[in-house]
């Protein structure tokens, strides 16, 4: 009997197209019976959902290339939205629906509900546990919610609430949630504790992180998010970077963890909208997916 593995899918907004390519390869290879569980965050949640629904491609329209590349990300709204958040925090309240958001959460939900309808009933009925990592706004704690026990559309919407690039949040069971990447990027040590006898495959949509740029990004993202939800959110972002560094060092020392990343020549970034770059990165993901298949044979 083949050993079952845990699949962990990372986020990254538009750079998630790499992970979409990886799971397309895994769907084509029908590895479902080798999966013990799936843990996902942010863009990885959407990739995992379409993977579990067996909807990663097969000649259909592409979520990333045909829809997200058009209207999901609008970089020109970032600075006007930042000014609005500053005014909202220190001068006068602005209704959240009036604040300009860099990413359009409602647009991505329209895609998965109407444009390329996700087969949520199929996901609910299949036997692979699907855990979605979210950040609880009230407690500032990272939580893993089992998709089979909740509204999958609400979980997906929460996963798209990527502060500080949107003011949106999602209410689930009287709690308010944001994208789980805010509080915890990889969570690999937690997964090893939860599944000590299983191999773990971590699919990242980002190249090998460099400490200083990551810290600077976390510093500014934490500062801006603090305008939205309170100054203690700054510590959430900074602590995330410390945990990520420890997780990755731990993963590199373990023969039971495989990390899949985009090649160094990948040009896709979280805000990329160029269809050719996205297509190329998707194909890179499909090729890198072969490493997962090789790992499963060991």
C-alpha positions in Angstrom: 0.0 0.0 0.0 1.4 3.4 -1.0 2.1 5.9 1.8 -0.3 8.8 1.8 1.1 12.3 1.8 -0.1 15.7 3.0 -0.4 18.4 0.3 0.2 22.0 1.4 -0.6 24.8 -1.1 0.7 28.3 -0.6 -0.8 31.7 -1.7 0.5 34.6 -3.7 -2.4 36.2 -5.6 -1.6 36.1 -9.3 1.6 34.1 -8.8 -0.7 31.3 -7.7 -0.9 30.4 -11.4 2.3 28.4 -10.8 0.5 26.2 -8.2 -2.5 25.9 -10.6 -0.1 24.3 -13.1 1.3 21.9 -10.4 -2.2 20.7 -9.4 -3.2 20.3 -13.0 -0.3 17.9 -13.4 -1.4 16.1 -10.2 -5.0 15.9 -11.4 -3.9 14.5 -14.8 -1.8 11.8 -12.9 -4.8 11.0 -10.6 -2.9 11.0 -7.3 -6.0 11.4 -5.1 -5.8 8.0 -3.5 -2.3 9.0 -2.2 -3.5 12.1 -0.3 -4.0 12.0 3.4 -5.1 15.7 3.6 -4.8 19.0 1.9 -3.9 22.2 3.7 -4.2 25.5 1.8 -4.0 29.2 2.2 -4.9 32.3 0.1 -4.5 31.5 -3.7 -3.7 28.0 -2.7 -7.2 27.5 -1.4 -8.6 28.2 -4.9 -6.1 25.9 -6.5 -6.9 23.2 -4.1 -10.6 23.6 -4.5 -10.6 23.2 -8.2 -8.1 20.3 -7.9 -10.4 18.5 -5.5 -13.4 19.2 -7.8 -11.4 17.7 -10.7 -11.8 21.1 -12.5 -8.2 22.3 -13.1 -8.4 22.4 -16.8 -9.3 19.8 -19.4 -10.0 22.3 -22.1 -12.1 24.6 -20.0 -11.6 28.3 -19.5 -8.8 29.3 -17.1 -9.5 31.1 -13.9 -6.2 32.9 -14.0 -5.7 33.5 -17.7 -9.2 34.3 -18.8 -10.6 36.1 -15.8 -8.2 37.0 -13.0 -5.7 38.6 -15.5 -8.4 41.1 -16.4 -9.9 42.7 -13.3 -8.7 41.0 -10.1 -5.7 43.3 -9.3 -5.6 47.0 -9.8 -2.3 48.5 -8.6 -3.4 52.1 -9.4 -5.9 51.9 -6.5 -3.3 51.1 -3.9 -2.1 54.6 -2.9 -5.6 56.3 -3.1 -6.9 53.4 -0.9 -4.0 53.9 1.5 -4.9 57.6 1.9 -8.5 56.7 2.5 -7.4 54.2 5.2 -5.3 56.9 6.9 -8.3 59.3 6.9 -10.5 56.5 8.2 -8.2 55.7 11.0 -7.3 59.2 12.3 -9.9 61.7 11.0 -13.3 60.5 10.0 -14.9 57.1 9.3 -15.3 55.9 5.7 -17.6 53.1 4.9 -15.5 50.0 4.0 -17.4 49.7 0.7 -16.2 53.1 -0.3 -12.5 52.5 0.2 -10.6 51.6 -2.9 -9.2 48.1 -2.8 -6.2 46.8 -4.8 -7.8 43.4 -5.2 -11.5 42.8 -6.0 -12.8 40.0 -3.8 -16.3 40.2 -5.2 -14.9 39.7 -8.7 -13.1 36.5 -7.9 -16.2 35.2 -6.1 -18.2 35.9 -9.3 -15.8 33.8 -11.2 -16.0 30.7 -9.0 -19.8 31.0 -8.6 -20.9 31.9 -12.1 -18.1 32.0 -14.7 -16.4 28.7 -13.9 -18.7 27.3 -11.3 -16.9 25.3 -8.6 -18.5 22.0 -7.8 -18.7 22.5 -4.1 -21.0 19.6 -3.5 -18.4 17.3 -5.0 -15.8 18.7 -2.7 -18.0 18.2 0.3 -18.6 14.5 -0.6 -15.1 13.5 -1.5 -13.1 11.8 1.3 -9.9 13.9 1.4 -9.9 16.3 4.4 -9.5 19.9 3.1 -8.2 22.4 5.7 -8.3 26.1 4.9 -6.0 28.4 6.9 -7.5 31.7 8.0 -6.7 34.5 10.4 -9.4 35.3 13.1 -9.6 39.1 13.3 -10.9 39.2 16.8 -8.3 36.8 18.3 -5.4 37.5 15.9 -4.9 33.7 15.8 -4.5 31.4 12.8 -7.2 28.8 12.5 -7.5 25.7 10.2 -11.2 25.3 9.2 -12.3 22.0 7.7 -14.0 22.8 4.4 -16.4 19.9 4.7 -17.9 21.5 7.9 -18.5 25.0 6.5 -19.7 27.0 3.5 -17.0 26.5 1.0 -17.8 29.8 -0.7 -17.5 31.7 2.5 -14.1 30.0 3.2 -12.9 30.9 -0.3 -14.0 34.5 0.1 -12.2 34.8 3.4 -9.1 33.4 1.7 -9.3 36.2 -0.8 -9.4 38.9 1.9 -5.7 39.7 1.6 -5.1 42.7 3.9 -3.7 45.3 3.3 -4.8 45.1 -0.3 -8.5 44.9 0.5 -10.7 46.1 3.4 -13.0 43.1 3.0 -13.4 40.4 5.6 -15.7 37.4 5.8 -18.0 36.4 8.7 -18.1 32.6 9.5 -20.0 31.4 12.6 -20.0 34.9 14.1 -16.3 35.3 13.7 -14.6 37.5 11.2 -11.7 36.1 9.1 -9.0 37.3 6.7 -6.5 35.4 4.5 -4.4 33.1 6.7 -1.1 34.1 5.1 -1.2 37.2 7.3 -0.4 35.3 10.4 1.4 32.2 9.1 3.0 31.6 5.7 3.9 27.9 5.7 3.0 26.3 9.0 5.2 23.3 8.1 6.3 22.5 11.7 2.6 22.4 12.7 1.9 20.0 9.9 4.7 17.7 11.0 3.3 17.6 14.5 -0.1 16.8 13.2 1.1 14.2 10.7 4.3 12.8 12.2 4.3 9.7 10.0 3.4 11.3 6.7 5.5 13.0 4.0 4.5 16.6 3.2 4.6 18.3 -0.1 4.7 22.1 0.1 3.8 23.9 -3.1 5.0 27.6 -2.9 4.2 30.1 -5.6 7.2 32.2 -4.7 10.9 31.8 -5.3 13.3 31.3 -2.4 12.6 34.2 0.0 15.3 36.7 0.9 15.2 37.8 4.6 15.6 41.6 4.2 13.0 42.2 1.3 10.5 39.9 3.2 11.0 41.9 6.4 10.6 45.2 4.6 7.4 44.0 2.9 6.0 42.7 6.2 6.9 46.0 7.9 4.9 48.1 5.5 2.1 45.6 5.1 1.8 45.4 8.9 1.8 49.2 9.2 -1.0 49.6 6.6 -3.1 46.7 8.0 -2.8 48.4 11.5 -4.7 51.3 10.0 -7.5 48.9 9.3 -7.7 46.7 12.3 -5.5 48.1 15.1 -1.8 48.6 15.9 -1.3 45.1 17.2 -1.7 43.7 13.7 1.8 45.0 13.0 3.2 42.4 15.3 1.2 39.7 13.5 3.1 40.4 10.3 6.5 40.7 11.9 6.0 37.4 13.9 5.0 35.7 10.7 8.4 36.4 9.2 10.1 34.9 12.2 7.9 31.8 12.0 8.5 31.4 8.3 12.2 31.5 8.7 12.1 28.8 11.3 9.7 26.7 9.2 11.9 26.8 6.1 15.1 25.9 8.0 13.2 23.0 9.6 11.9 21.8 6.2 15.3 21.9 4.6 16.6 19.5 7.3 13.8 17.0 6.8 13.8 14.3 4.1 10.0 13.9 4.6 9.3 17.4 3.2 9.4 18.3 -0.4 9.3 22.0 -1.4 8.2 22.9 -4.9 9.0 26.5 -6.1 8.9 28.4 -9.4 12.2 28.3 -11.3 14.4 31.4 -11.0 13.5 32.5 -14.5 9.8 32.7 -13.6 8.5 36.3 -14.1 5.1 36.0 -12.4 4.4 38.2 -9.4 1.3 38.7 -7.2 0.2 41.6 -9.4 1.1 40.2 -12.8 -1.6 40.5 -15.4 0.4 39.7 -18.6 -1.2 36.7 -20.1 2.0 35.4 -21.7 3.9 35.5 -18.4 1.0 33.8 -16.6 0.7 31.1 -19.3 4.5 30.5 -19.1 4.4 30.2 -15.3 1.5 27.9 -15.5 3.4 25.6 -17.8 6.4 25.8 -15.4 4.1 24.6 -12.7 3.0 21.6 -14.8 6.6 20.6 -15.4 7.6 21.1 -11.7 4.6 18.8 -10.8 6.7 15.9 -12.1 8.9 16.3 -9.0 5.9 15.6 -6.8 5.2 12.4 -8.7 8.8 11.4 -8.4 8.7 12.1 -4.6 5.6 9.9 -4.3 7.5 7.0 -5.7 10.3 7.1 -3.2 
